[in-house]
Amino acid sequence: MLPAHSDQTEYQELVARIETVNQLIDQASNTSSLWRETKNLSNSAKEYADANNYALANEILTEAEFQANLGIQQALDQKDINKLIPFYLQH
């Protein structure tokens, strides 16, 4: 059973958005481009949502989504750079 929330619909929408952002975070992680604090931001957003602080949860989640998207974009931008670096210098 879900905890009691002041606005169950808003909570459910926020949890769905958190799940979507977590999918982006997983995608960034799979490309080895996940920024260090991005997952922590998503976890914090869930904690604030659970505490009925939807405004702060949304704000934090927006930052997590932004960082995940930047990580994905960074990976896309750098995917061809390894062709320019000799194999013995690649990690």
C-alpha positions, -999 to 999 in steps of 0.1 A, spaced: 0 0 0 13 35 -9 19 60 19 -8 87 23 0 117 1 -17 151 0 -24 147 -37 -23 111 -48 -26 120 -85 4 144 -84 24 119 -65 16 91 -90 26 115 -119 58 124 -102 67 87 -95 61 80 -132 83 108 -142 110 96 -117 108 62 -134 113 78 -168 142 98 -156 157 66 -141 155 51 -176 175 80 -190 200 76 -161 204 39 -170 209 48 -206 236 73 -196 252 47 -173 252 22 -201 273 46 -222 297 52 -193 286 89 -194 266 91 -162 275 121 -141 285 113 -105 255 130 -87 227 123 -112 214 91 -96 216 107 -61 194 136 -74 168 111 -86 168 93 -53 164 126 -35 135 135 -57 118 103 -47 124 110 -10 109 145 -13 79 131 -32 74 106 -5 75 135 20 48 154 0 72 181 -11 63 179 -47 77 213 -57 112 204 -45 110 169 -59 101 183 -93 129 208 -92 155 182 -82 141 158 -108 144 184 -135 181 187 -127 186 150 -127 168 147 -161 190 176 -175 222 159 -163 212 125 -177 204 140 -211 237 159 -211 255 127 -202 239 109 -231 247 138 -255 283 138 -242 286 101 -251 271 107 -286 295 136 -292 325 116 -281 317 83 -297 339 89 -327 368 104 -308 383 70 -301 389 66 -338 414 95 -335 432 82 -303 456 53 -307 442 21 -291 470 20 -264 459 54 -251 423 45 -248 410 35 -214 
